[in-house]
Amino acid sequence: MKAGILSDSHNHREGAEGALRRFLEERVDLILHLGDVCAPETLRGFTAAGIPLIGVFGNNDGNRQGLQAVSSNGFHPSPHMPVIGQTRILMAHSFDELQGEIGEGGKYDLILFGHTHRTLTMRVGRALVLNPGEACGFVTGRATCAVVDLDTMESRILTIDGEATSSREESGGTATRGPKR
């Protein structure tokens, strides 16, 4: 099963729809949004795609009812801990919201967060820790999202304009970050 992951769309509908196009190309089974959608209209196209959407609210998501409406009640307060198939996921908007749960080492297979607008892919024990960067491209100048195969736990950071980089190629298996500003 493949999951498409994005964060920090910040009302940038073109970036969100570009991520959705990438997810459709990749044939993802599920989309995980790590918050800061801002305006619910940013995700309107996701409903028509028919791919389940699970999200967490970010610090800039003021219209929570609107986000619930466009996601079929798929958004949750951070941290949220869904189990998809056999994969235990810990997801939050910011890394700080994960602190209370991360201390329980080995409990999660996939740990996701956004907020920093910078990509990160690393392993902590058996867990894959990933930040897909920013769908808006405002801070780094690079609009990104990610795809994770939940069966193999292989991940790729995708640029929304079409490039793909595996976490191994991009990072050598260690932390990767977007360009410094």
N, C-alpha and C positions, 0 to 999 in steps of 0.2 A: 504494500500500500504506500502511495506517495502522498506527502503533504506539501502544499505550497505555503510559504511563510512570508509575511510582510509586516512592516511596522511603519509608523510615522508617515502617514500619507498627507497629513496636514492640509486637507481640502484640495489637494492636487489631484484632481480627477484623472488627468492624463496619465499620471504616474500609477495610480491605482488600476486604471483600465489596462495600462501596459503590463503591469504585474499579472493581471487576470489573463491577458493574452498569452503570456509566458506559461502560466499555469495550465491553460488549455492545451498549448503545444506539448507540454510535459505530461499531459493526461493525469493530473493530480486527482486524488480521490477526496481530498479534504483541504480546506484553506484555514490557516491559523493567522489571525491578525493580532499583533501585540500592542495595539492602542495608538492613540493620537490620530484617529481618523478625522476628528473635528466635526465636520458637517456630514450627517448621514447620507446626503445625496452623493457623496464621494463614492459610496459603495453600491449605488443603485444597480449598476450593471452586473454585480455579483449574483443578485437574486435570479436573473434570467439564465445564468450559466448552469444552475441546478446542482452546484457543488456545495456540500455542507460547509458552513462558515462558523467557526468558533473564534471568539475574540475576548480580549480583556480590555477594560477601559483604561485609557491613558489620562494623564493629568490635564490634557486639553479637550477631553471629550465631555462637553457640558450637556449635550442633548442625548442623554442615555436612553430615553424612551424612543427617540428617532433611530438610534443605532439598533435597538432591540427590534424595531419594526422592519428594518431592511435586512436583518440577519435571522429572522424567525426566532427571536429571543436567544441568540447564540452568544451574546456578550456577557461577561461576568466581571465582578470585582477581582483585582489582583491580590494574591496569587490564585490561579486556577489550576486544578490538577486533574485533567481528564485522562482516562485510560482509553487508548485507541487500539483495538485488537489486544495484543500483548504488551504494547508500549506504554509505559508510565511517563506522562509528560508533566512538567512543571513549567507554567508560563506566567509571565508578568510583564507589565510595561517597563518598569525599571528594575535594575539589578537589586537595588535596596529592598524592594518588596519581596525578594526571594530569600533574604537572609535567614528568616525563621525556619524555612524548610530545607535549605541546602545543608545545614548542619547534620542532617540525617543521611550521611553518606551511603550511596548505593541504592537509595530508595527510588531514584528516577533514572530513566533511560535517556531522556531528552529534556534539556533545560533551556528555555527560550526567554529572551528579553529584548527590549528595544530601547527607546528613549535617548540613547547616546548618538543616534544617527550614523554610527560607525559599525562596519561589519566586524564580526568576531566569530571564529570557529576554533574550538579547542576541545580537548578531552580532559575530564576530571574523573579519574577512576574509570569506570565503564561508561559514564554519562557523556553524551555529546552536548556541549554547551554552544549555543549559537545565537548571534544577533544578526538579523538579515540586513542591517543598515537602514536606509531610508528610502521609501517609495517616492518621496517628493523630490529628492535630490537637492534640496535647498542648502543644506549645511556643507556637504562634501562635494557637491557638484556632480555626484554620481548616483543616479537612481538605481536601487538594487532591491532584490528579493531573494528568496532561497527556496530550494527544493530538498526535502529529506526523504529518502526511502526508509520507511519505518521498519521494514523487515531486515535490511542490512545496516541501517544507520549511516549510510553514506550520504554526504551532503554536498551541495553545490551552491555557491553564491552566484546569482544571475544578474547581469545588468539588464535593466528593463528595455534597453534598446537592442538587445539581442546577444550579447556575449555571455559565455558561461565559463566559470572557473571552478574546478573541484576544490574542495577544502584542502586536499593534499597538495595540489599544484600551487594554490595561492599561498598556503601557509607552511608547507612542509610538516603538517600535522600539529602545528603550534598556533598560538593566537595570531589572528590577522586583524588588521584595522584599516579603515579607509585612510585616504591621504590626510596628512596633518594640515591644519590651517593656522 
